[in-house]
């Protein structure tokens, strides 16, 4: 059995997180479309509510995956044996903008 280098492990982790992001984004897209279709039809059922809850949970999971991927990529950019630059971590994403986006996606459309 061969040893896996740190760089190989990070590349594998990056690929796994990338795949999880693609799957999560695809599911979010399907849920958002379902929610939008229900809103257009004026049909807010328990299934609609479950879809909204799942979409919110998946968006939170996606944010976590994006943070992990960013850390993995930073580690890949840092040569083995060297300390990362003494630069503060980037600030967390703007939660207000995310909430606004969610509200726009979930708000029922008004009919003329």
Residue pairs with C-beta under 8 A, 6 or more apart in sequence:
4 12
6 80
7 76
7 80
10 72
10 75
10 76
11 76
13 72
14 69
14 72
14 73
14 76
17 65
17 68
17 69
17 72
18 69
20 65
21 62
21 65
21 66
21 69
24 58
24 61
24 62
24 65
25 62
27 58
28 55
28 58
28 59
28 62
31 51
31 54
31 55
31 58
32 55
32 105
34 48
34 51
35 48
35 51
35 52
35 55
35 105
35 106
36 105
38 44
38 45
38 47
38 48
38 51
39 106
39 107
39 108
39 109
40 109
42 108
44 108
52 106
55 105
56 102
59 98
59 102
63 93
63 98
70 90
74 84
75 84
78 84
